[in-house]
Amino acid sequence: MEEDEDIVMMRQYEISRYQLIKKAIDRDITQKSAAEQIGLTDRQTRRIVKRVKLEGEKGVVHKSRGREGTRHLDPVLKQKILSLYLSDYSDFGPTLASEKFLERHKIRICEETLRLWLIREGLWRSKKLKSPKHFTWRARKDHLGEMVQMDGSHHDWLEGRGPRLVLMGYIDDATSKFHGSFHKYEGTLPAMISLDRYIQKHGIPRSMYLDKHATYKNNRLKVQEEQIFKDPQELTQFGRACSQLGIKLIHAHSPQAKGRIERVFETLQDRLVKELRLAKAKTIQEANAALGTYLDTFNEKFMVEAKSKGDLHRQIHRGVNLKEILSVQNQRTVRNDRTVLHENKWYQITTPTGAKTAVIHEYWDGRLKIRCGTKSMDYRAIEGPAPRPMPSWPTRSSRAHNHTTPKKNHPWKRLVGTNLIPRE
């Protein structure tokens, strides 16, 4: 509050208080009555009366008005923080910036204080709250590993320093523990690789909550008996692998249904992007290395404790070949000469077999394995048969056009006027 020698700045309640105290001094009302009107004790009212007699109107104004607080920060420190923010953290939010000041510069500053400074300097704009949308609330699962939400986040994670990447993320529903890795695209192989990394580190979860991306769910329509329906038994490669591992897949009907993974992606698109910038990551390998280092700090900050103790992740049984299950498997027909066509390439099975079908396993490193039943087949790549030449049909222009006009009594003209052909 600014005060001059002749002008006293007072609030409305102080003006009302001064008027009541003045009446008590002039003996128009008693001090007890004035205390009741003001809402103070008799003792405090007598103290204010003494101050008003000595100081006048200033007697009702608080003595701390206009003074700096005992916890105020040094203006030099404030200027240093704002300079650092402009030079290194210009697009950081106040909360993340305050964490980086403490982590990298050993400067402790409250995020709300920093927020007010940035707003006053025009460096940050407060966000307007959106009108809430109402959805049915679902409680967290009780145990770690009971359900994991999975999704892929397409974002310019490297801010133009490298290729656009997809973050394949997994978040535990009970604890919000996050696991993820960067990939070039969202598809079958990245989903298989990311699931393998998750299982190797945490184990096999009981269930997985994900969207209806074509990688995770078969959305094709089939027609049978003039009815269109979705075949629930026709699984994708990822769905087949999860079925073999005993993972129950739950498909969300909307992004809000799996809001936990959606919100963590929103947080990471703000925080992780800046961590990758500080780490100067330019390639997918550098991005994954920086992500692996950052996840421990991220989970320590945002993880919560599960309602019930116990981890429901299952360890890989020694008889389970995880790499085999997480390969891309396609069934192909074995011809009479034991040749197989796959991806427009021909393969000759050299192991004697009478099988009519074979399953081709594609591994992440490009290797192929051909299995007939439970037995692996030896094979070699061969050149396929030459394509048959297409017959040379006469062109339309070379055909003779013989236009004839039907007679009046032609059966076709007799139909005119009947129910089949309306009369013009």
C-alpha positions in Angstrom: 0.0 0.0 0.0 1.4 3.4 -0.9 1.1 6.2 1.7 1.9 9.9 1.5 2.1 12.4 4.2 -1.3 13.9 3.4 -3.1 10.8 1.8 -3.9 7.6 3.6 -5.0 4.6 1.5 -7.6 2.6 3.3 -9.8 -0.3 2.5 -13.6 -0.3 2.9 -13.7 -2.2 6.1 -11.0 0.1 7.6 -13.1 3.1 6.8 -16.0 1.5 8.5 -13.8 0.6 11.5 -12.4 4.1 11.7 -15.9 5.6 11.8 -17.0 3.3 14.6 -13.8 4.1 16.6 -14.4 7.8 16.0 -17.9 7.5 17.4 -16.5 5.7 20.5 -13.9 8.4 21.0 -16.6 11.1 20.7 -18.7 9.1 23.3 -21.5 8.7 20.8 -21.4 4.9 21.5 -19.6 2.9 24.1 -16.3 1.0 23.3 -18.1 -2.2 24.1 -20.7 -1.5 21.5 -18.1 -0.5 19.0 -16.2 -3.8 19.7 -19.4 -5.8 19.0 -20.0 -3.9 15.7 -16.3 -4.3 14.5 -16.2 -8.0 15.6 -13.1 -7.6 17.9 -12.6 -8.0 21.7 -12.8 -5.1 24.1 -9.1 -5.3 24.7 -8.2 -5.0 21.0 -10.7 -2.2 20.5 -9.1 -0.2 23.3 -5.7 -0.6 21.7 -7.1 0.7 18.3 -8.7 3.7 20.1 -5.4 4.6 21.6 -3.7 4.4 18.2 -6.4 6.5 16.5 -6.0 9.2 19.2 -2.2 9.3 18.5 -2.0 8.7 14.7 -5.5 9.6 13.4 -6.7 7.6 10.5 -3.4 5.7 10.2 -4.3 4.1 13.5 -6.7 1.6 11.8 -4.3 0.7 9.0 -2.1 -2.4 9.6 1.5 -1.6 10.3 2.8 -4.2 7.7 1.0 -2.4 4.9 3.4 -1.5 2.1 6.4 -3.3 3.7 8.2 -6.2 2.1 7.6 -9.6 3.7 10.3 -11.3 5.7 10.3 -14.1 3.2 10.8 -11.9 0.1 13.5 -12.9 -2.3 16.5 -10.8 -3.3 15.7 -8.8 -6.5 19.2 -9.8 -7.8 18.2 -13.5 -7.4 14.9 -12.8 -9.1 16.6 -11.2 -12.1 19.1 -14.1 -12.3 16.2 -16.6 -12.4 14.3 -14.7 -15.1 17.5 -14.4 -17.2 18.1 -18.2 -16.9 14.5 -18.9 -17.8 14.8 -16.7 -20.9 18.1 -18.2 -22.0 17.6 -22.0 -21.3 13.9 -22.7 -20.3 11.8 -20.3 -22.4 9.1 -22.9 -23.2 9.2 -24.7 -19.8 6.2 -24.5 -17.6 6.7 -23.0 -14.1 6.6 -26.4 -12.3 9.1 -28.0 -14.6 11.3 -24.9 -14.6 11.4 -24.8 -10.8 12.5 -28.4 -10.8 15.3 -27.7 -13.3 16.5 -24.7 -11.3 17.0 -26.9 -8.3 18.4 -29.9 -10.2 20.9 -28.1 -12.4 21.6 -24.7 -10.7 20.9 -25.5 -7.0 18.4 -22.6 -6.9 15.2 -23.4 -4.8 12.2 -21.4 -6.0 8.5 -22.2 -5.4 6.7 -23.0 -8.7 3.8 -20.7 -7.7 6.2 -17.8 -7.1 7.9 -18.4 -10.4 4.5 -18.6 -12.1 3.5 -15.2 -10.7 6.8 -13.7 -11.8 6.5 -15.1 -15.3 2.9 -13.9 -15.7 3.8 -10.4 -14.6 6.7 -10.3 -17.0 4.5 -11.6 -19.8 6.5 -14.8 -20.2 3.7 -17.2 -19.2 -0.1 -17.1 -19.8 -2.4 -18.8 -17.3 -4.5 -21.5 -18.8 -8.2 -21.3 -18.9 -10.0 -24.3 -17.4 -12.1 -26.2 -19.8 -15.7 -27.1 -19.0 -15.5 -30.6 -17.6 -16.9 -33.5 -19.5 -18.7 -36.1 -17.5 -17.7 -39.8 -17.8 -18.3 -42.8 -15.7 -15.5 -43.0 -13.1 -13.6 -46.3 -12.8 -11.5 -47.1 -9.8 -7.9 -48.2 -10.1 -7.1 -51.8 -10.0 -5.9 -53.2 -6.6 -2.7 -55.0 -7.5 0.5 -54.2 -9.5 0.4 -56.1 -12.8 -3.4 -56.7 -12.7 -4.0 -54.4 -15.7 -1.6 -52.4 -17.9 -2.8 -49.6 -20.3 -0.9 -49.5 -23.6 -0.8 -47.0 -26.5 1.5 -45.3 -29.0 2.2 -41.6 -28.9 3.0 -39.9 -32.3 4.9 -36.7 -31.6 7.9 -34.7 -32.8 9.9 -35.9 -29.8 13.3 -34.7 -31.1 12.0 -31.3 -32.2 13.4 -31.6 -35.7 16.8 -32.7 -34.7 16.1 -36.3 -35.9 13.2 -38.4 -37.3 9.7 -38.4 -36.0 9.3 -41.2 -33.5 6.5 -43.1 -31.8 6.7 -43.7 -28.0 5.2 -47.1 -27.2 4.1 -46.7 -23.6 2.8 -49.0 -20.9 1.4 -47.7 -17.6 0.3 -49.9 -14.7 -3.3 -49.1 -13.7 -2.8 -49.6 -10.0 0.5 -47.7 -9.5 0.9 -45.4 -12.6 4.4 -46.9 -13.1 5.4 -46.1 -16.7 7.5 -48.1 -19.1 8.2 -47.1 -22.7 10.5 -47.2 -25.7 10.9 -45.2 -28.9 10.2 -46.8 -32.3 10.0 -45.6 -35.9 6.3 -46.3 -36.3 3.3 -47.9 -34.6 2.8 -51.4 -36.0 3.1 -55.1 -35.3 6.9 -55.3 -35.0 7.2 -52.3 -32.7 4.4 -53.6 -30.5 6.0 -57.0 -30.3 9.5 -55.5 -29.4 8.1 -53.1 -26.8 6.0 -56.0 -25.2 9.1 -58.1 -25.1 11.1 -55.4 -23.3 8.2 -54.9 -20.8 8.0 -58.6 -20.0 11.8 -58.9 -19.7 11.8 -56.1 -17.1 8.5 -56.5 -15.2 6.9 -59.9 -16.2 3.7 -60.9 -18.0 0.7 -58.8 -16.9 -2.8 -60.2 -16.3 -4.6 -58.0 -18.8 -3.9 -55.1 -21.2 -6.2 -52.1 -21.9 -5.7 -50.6 -25.4 -7.5 -49.0 -28.3 -8.8 -50.5 -31.5 -5.8 -49.8 -33.6 -5.4 -52.3 -36.5 -2.3 -53.6 -34.9 -4.2 -54.7 -31.8 -7.7 -55.5 -33.1 -9.1 -56.9 -36.4 -11.6 -54.3 -37.5 -12.5 -55.9 -40.9 -16.1 -56.6 -41.7 -17.3 -59.9 -43.0 -20.5 -60.7 -44.9 -22.3 -63.9 -44.2 -26.0 -64.6 -44.9 -26.6 -60.9 -45.8 -25.5 -59.9 -42.3 -22.5 -57.8 -41.5 -20.7 -58.6 -38.2 -17.2 -58.6 -36.7 -15.5 -61.9 -36.1 -14.2 -61.9 -32.6 -12.1 -65.0 -33.1 -10.0 -63.6 -35.9 -7.0 -62.2 -34.1 -4.2 -59.9 -35.2 -0.5 -61.0 -34.8 -0.3 -59.0 -31.6 -3.6 -60.4 -30.4 -2.4 -64.0 -31.1 0.8 -63.4 -29.2 -1.0 -62.0 -26.2 -3.4 -65.0 -26.3 -0.5 -67.4 -26.3 1.0 -65.6 -23.3 -2.3 -65.6 -21.4 -2.7 -61.8 -21.5 -6.4 -60.7 -21.7 -6.9 -57.8 -24.1 -9.5 -55.2 -23.3 -10.3 -52.7 -26.1 -11.4 -49.2 -25.2 -14.3 -47.6 -27.0 -13.0 -44.0 -26.5 -9.7 -42.3 -25.5 -11.2 -41.2 -22.2 -11.7 -44.9 -21.2 -7.9 -45.3 -21.1 -7.3 -41.8 -19.8 -4.4 -42.8 -17.6 -2.1 -43.5 -20.6 -3.5 -40.5 -22.5 -2.7 -38.1 -19.6 0.8 -39.5 -19.1 1.6 -39.0 -22.8 0.4 -35.3 -22.4 2.8 -34.9 -19.5 5.7 -36.6 -21.3 5.1 -34.5 -24.5 5.9 -31.5 -22.2 8.6 -32.9 -19.9 10.3 -35.6 -21.9 10.7 -33.4 -25.0 12.8 -31.0 -22.9 14.8 -33.8 -21.3 15.7 -35.1 -24.8 16.7 -31.5 -25.7 18.9 -31.2 -22.7 20.5 -34.6 -23.5 21.0 -33.4 -27.1 19.4 -36.6 -28.4 19.3 -36.8 -32.3 18.8 -40.5 -33.0 16.4 -43.2 -31.9 19.3 -44.9 -30.0 20.2 -41.7 -28.1 16.5 -41.0 -27.4 16.0 -44.5 -25.9 19.1 -44.1 -23.8 17.9 -40.8 -22.4 14.5 -42.2 -21.8 15.9 -45.2 -19.9 17.8 -42.8 -17.6 14.8 -40.4 -17.1 12.1 -43.1 -16.4 13.4 -43.8 -12.8 13.1 -40.1 -11.9 9.7 -39.8 -13.6 8.3 -42.9 -11.9 9.7 -41.8 -8.5 7.8 -38.5 -8.9 4.4 -39.8 -10.3 4.0 -43.3 -9.0 1.4 -44.1 -6.3 1.1 -47.0 -3.9 -1.2 -49.9 -4.9 -4.3 -50.6 -2.7 -3.2 -54.1 -2.1 0.2 -55.7 -1.7 1.5 -58.2 -4.2 2.7 -58.3 -7.8 0.4 -60.1 -10.2 3.1 -60.1 -13.0 3.9 -63.7 -14.0 7.5 -64.7 -14.8 8.4 -66.4 -18.1 8.2 -70.1 -17.7 11.4 -71.8 -18.7 9.6 -73.9 -21.3 8.2 -70.8 -23.1 10.2 -69.4 -26.0 9.2 -65.7 -25.8 11.0 -64.8 -29.1 9.1 -67.5 -30.9 5.7 -66.3 -29.6 6.5 -62.7 -30.4 7.4 -63.4 -34.0 5.1 -62.7 -36.9 3.5 -66.0 -37.9 1.8 -66.6 -41.2 0.3 -69.8 -42.5 1.1 -70.7 -46.1 0.2 -73.6 -48.4 2.9 -76.1 -49.2 2.7 -77.2 -52.9 3.2 -80.7 -54.2 6.9 -79.8 -55.1 7.4 -78.6 -51.4 7.6 -74.9 -52.4 6.2 -72.1 -50.4 5.3 -68.5 -51.5 5.7 -65.8 -48.9 5.9 -62.0 -49.5 6.4 -62.6 -53.3 9.4 -64.8 -52.6 9.7 -68.5 -53.2 11.2 -71.0 -50.8 12.1 -74.7 -51.4 11.6 -76.9 -48.3 14.5 -79.4 -48.4 13.3 -81.5 -45.5 11.0 -84.4 -46.6 7.5 -83.7 -45.5 4.0 -84.5 -46.6 2.4 -81.5 -44.8 0.0 -79.4 -46.8 0.5 -76.2 -44.8 3.4 -74.5 -43.1 3.8 -71.6 -40.6 6.4 -69.0 -41.4 7.9 -67.2 -38.5 9.4 -63.7 -39.1 11.8 -62.5 -36.4 12.8 -58.9 -35.6 16.3 -59.3 -37.2 14.9 -60.5 -40.5 15.4 -64.2 -40.0 12.8 -66.7 -41.2 11.8 -70.1 -39.9 9.4 -72.5 -41.6 7.6 -75.0 -39.3 5.3 -77.8 -40.3 3.5 -78.7 -37.1 6.1 -78.7 -34.3 9.1 -79.5 -36.6 11.4 -76.9 -38.1 12.0 -77.3 -41.8 15.2 -76.7 -43.7 14.7 -74.5 -46.8 16.5 -72.4 -49.4 15.4 -69.4 -51.4 14.7 -70.1 -55.1 13.6 -68.2 -58.1 9.9 -68.6 -58.7 8.3 -69.7 -62.0 8.2 -67.2 -64.8 4.9 -65.4 -65.1 2.6 -66.6 -67.8 2.3 -64.2 -70.8 -1.1 -62.5 -70.9 -3.2 -63.3 -74.0 -3.4 -60.5 -76.5 -7.1 -59.7 -76.7 -8.3 -57.5 -79.6 -8.7 -53.9 -78.7 -12.1 -52.2 -78.6 -11.3 -50.0 -81.6 -10.4 -53.1 -83.7 -13.8 -54.8 -83.1 -16.5 -54.5 -85.8 -19.4 -52.5 -84.6 -22.7 -53.8 -86.1 -25.5 -51.6 -84.9 -28.9 -53.0 -85.8 -32.3 -51.6 -84.9 -34.8 -54.2 -83.7 -38.1 -54.5 -85.6 -41.4 -53.2 -84.3 -42.7 -56.6 -83.4 -39.4 -57.6 -81.6 -40.1 -59.2 -78.2 -38.0 -56.5 -76.5 -40.4 -53.8 -77.8 -43.4 -55.8 -76.7 -42.4 -55.3 -73.1 -42.9 -51.5 -73.4 -46.0 -50.5 -71.5 -45.9 -53.5 -69.2 -44.9 -53.5 -65.5 -41.3 -54.3 -66.5 -40.6 -51.3 -68.7 -42.6 -48.1 -68.3 -44.0 -46.4 -71.4 -42.2 -43.0 -72.1 
